[in-house]
Amino acid sequence: MFDLLAIVIVGPREVLFETSNSVVTAYQGFGDKFDKEGVLQLSWHRKDFAIFRVHDDLAVVKTVLTREDANGAPIKTWNCSYTTRRVGNDWRLTLATSDGATNATAW
């Protein structure tokens, strides 16, 4: 799913994915955190989902994600944007970002 090398920006920190193994390790960590928080599912908001086509093989996606508990109550909601690049018939995620960063700057 990831187009390696990929950078995931989560709040004020960056995670560099250089190998498939680094992606698996990071997502196992996310899963452990979700378990501790009591997260049952991660949902996206249909009304806030938008795709902006840059080229035939490149798109920017904007949405809002929510971590929810077993009763569907939100634990955390955040804005999320990412780019995708088509390789053959597959779309690969190349960058994921979320809001909540303090003193963030873009270069």
MOPEHU-V309987 format. One record per run of one state. SS is the DSSP state (a for helix, b for strand, c for the rest). FROM is the first residue (numbers start at 1). TO is the last residue. If there is no record, write none. Layout:
[[SS;FROM;TO] [SS;FROM;TO]]
This chain:
[[c;1;1] [b;2;10] [c;11;12] [b;13;17] [c;18;19] [a;20;37] [c;38;40] [b;41;44] [c;45;45] [a;46;48] [c;49;49] [b;50;55] [c;56;57] [b;58;68] [c;69;73] [b;74;87] [c;88;89] [b;90;98] [c;99;107]]
